[in-house]
Amino acid sequence: MFYAYILQSSKSGRYYIGHTENIEARLERHNTGKVKATKNKGPWILMSFESFQTKAQANAREFYIKSMKSRVFIEKLVATFNKDV
């Protein structure tokens, strides 16, 4: 299983969108400074994720979310995820 995910920095409120095969391990890497794009910008909180059968599907979803370039769009996804959980 592969995942597209949304993190939020509890320090700045900024969002980070990515994809991975292991959400727990990836979140730990973000929070321990092992990911260049998020280093020194956390701690990071997992706000939302979607599961996919293939890496290509998760990657496509990541790029779609990023292509929207909209904080409002991201916050709607997060709100929908939180309502479903």
Contact map, one row per residue, 1 for C-alpha under 8 A:
1110000000000000000010000000000000000000000000000011110000000000000000000000000000000
1111000000000000001111000000000000000000000000000011111001000000000000000000000000000
1111100000000000001111100000000000000000000000001111001001000000000000000000000000000
0111110000000000111100000000000000000000000000001111000001101100000000000000000000000
0011111000000000111100100000000000000000000001111100000000000100000000000000000000000
0001111100000011110000000000000000000000000001111000000000000000000000000000010000000
0000111110000011100000000000000000000000000111110000000000000000000000000000000000000
0000011111001111000000000000000000000000000111100000000000000000000000000000000000000
0000001111111110000000000000000000000000111110000000000000000000000000000000000000000
0000000111111000000000000000000000000000011110000000000000000000000000000000000000000
0000000011111000000000000000000000000000111000000000000000000000000000000000000000000
0000000011111100000000000000000000000000110000000000000000000000000000000000000000000
0000000111111110000000000000000000000000000000000000000000000000000000000000000000000
0000000110011111000000000000000000000000000000000000000000000000000000000000000000000
0000011110001111100000000000000000000000000000000000000000000000000000000000000000000
0000011100000111110000000000000000000100000000000000000000000000000000000000000000000
0001111000000011111000000000000000000000000000000000000000000100110000000000000000000
0001110000000001111100000000000000000000000000000000000000100100000000000000000000000
0111100000000000111110000000000000000000000000000000000001100100000000000000000000000
0111100000000000011111100100000000000000000000000000001001000000000000000000000000000
1110000000000000001111100000000000000000000000000000001000000000000000000000000000000
0110000000000000000111111100000000000000000000000000000000000000000000000000000000000
0010100000000000000111111110000000000000000000000000000000000000000000000000000000000
0000000000000000000001111111000000000000000000000000000000000000000000000000000000000
0000000000000000000001111111100000000000000000000000000000000000000000000000000000000
0000000000000000000101111111110000000000000000000000000000000000000000000000000000000
0000000000000000000000111111111000000000000111000000000000000000000000000000000000000
0000000000000000000000011111111100000000000000000000000000000000000000000000000000000
0000000000000000000000001111111111100000000000000000000000000000000000000000000000000
0000000000000000000000000111111111100110011100000000000000000000000000000000000000000
0000000000000000000000000011111111000010011100000000000000000000000000000000000000000
0000000000000000000000000001111111000010000000000000000000000000000000000000000000000
0000000000000000000000000000111111110111000000000000000000000000000000000000000000000
0000000000000000000000000000111111110010000000000000000000000000000000000000000000000
0000000000000000000000000000110011111110000000000000000000000000000000000000000000000
0000000000000000000000000000000011111110000000000000000000000000000000000000000000000
0000000000000000000000000000000000111110000000000000000000000000000000000000000000000
0000000000000001000000000000010010111111110000000000000000000000000000000000000000000
0000000000000000000000000000011111111111110000000000000000000000000000000000000000000
0000000000000000000000000000000010000111110000000000000000000000000000000000000000000
0000000010110000000000000000000000000111111100000000000000000000000000000000000000000
0000000011110000000000000000011000000111111100000000000000000000000000000000000000000
0000000011100000000000000000011000000000111110000000000000000000000000000000000000000
0000001111000000000000000010011000000000111111000000000000000000000000000000000000000
0000001111000000000000000010000000000000001111100000000000000000000000000000000000000
0000111100000000000000000010000000000000000111111000000000000000000000000000000000000
0000111100000000000000000000000000000000000011111000000000000000000000000000010001000
0000111000000000000000000000000000000000000001111100000000000000000000000000110011000
0011110000000000000000000000000000000000000001111110000000000000000000000000000010000
0011100000000000000000000000000000000000000000011111000001000000000000000000000000000
1111000000000000000000000000000000000000000000001111100001000000000000000000000000000
1111000000000000000000000000000000000000000000000111111011000000000000000000000000000
1100000000000000000000000000000000000000000000000011111010000000000000000000000000000
1100000000000000000000000000000000000000000000000001111111000000000000000000000000000
0110000000000000000110000000000000000000000000000001111111100000000000000000000000000
0000000000000000000000000000000000000000000000000000011111110000000000000000000000000
0000000000000000000000000000000000000000000000000001111111111000000000000000000000000
0111000000000000001100000000000000000000000000000111011111111100000000000000000000000
0001000000000000011000000000000000000000000000000000001111111110000000000000000000000
0000000000000000000000000000000000000000000000000000000111111111000000000000000000000
0001000000000000000000000000000000000000000000000000000011111111100000000000000000000
0001100000000000111000000000000000000000000000000000000001111111110000000000000000000
0000000000000000000000000000000000000000000000000000000000111111111000000000000000000
0000000000000000000000000000000000000000000000000000000000011111111100000000000000000
0000000000000000100000000000000000000000000000000000000000001111111110000100000000000
0000000000000000100000000000000000000000000000000000000000000111111110000000000000000
0000000000000000000000000000000000000000000000000000000000000011111110000000000000000
0000000000000000000000000000000000000000000000000000000000000001111111001000000000000
0000000000000000000000000000000000000000000000000000000000000000111111100000000000000
0000000000000000000000000000000000000000000000000000000000000000000111111100000000000
0000000000000000000000000000000000000000000000000000000000000000000011111110000000000
0000000000000000000000000000000000000000000000000000000000000000000001111111000000000
0000000000000000000000000000000000000000000000000000000000000000000101111111100000000
0000000000000000000000000000000000000000000000000000000000000000100001111111110000000
0000000000000000000000000000000000000000000000000000000000000000000000111111111000000
0000000000000000000000000000000000000000000000000000000000000000000000011111111100000
0000000000000000000000000000000000000000000000010000000000000000000000001111111110000
0000010000000000000000000000000000000000000000110000000000000000000000000111111111000
0000000000000000000000000000000000000000000000000000000000000000000000000011111111100
0000000000000000000000000000000000000000000000000000000000000000000000000001111111110
0000000000000000000000000000000000000000000000011000000000000000000000000000111111111
0000000000000000000000000000000000000000000000110000000000000000000000000000011111111
0000000000000000000000000000000000000000000000000000000000000000000000000000001111111
0000000000000000000000000000000000000000000000000000000000000000000000000000000111111
0000000000000000000000000000000000000000000000000000000000000000000000000000000011111
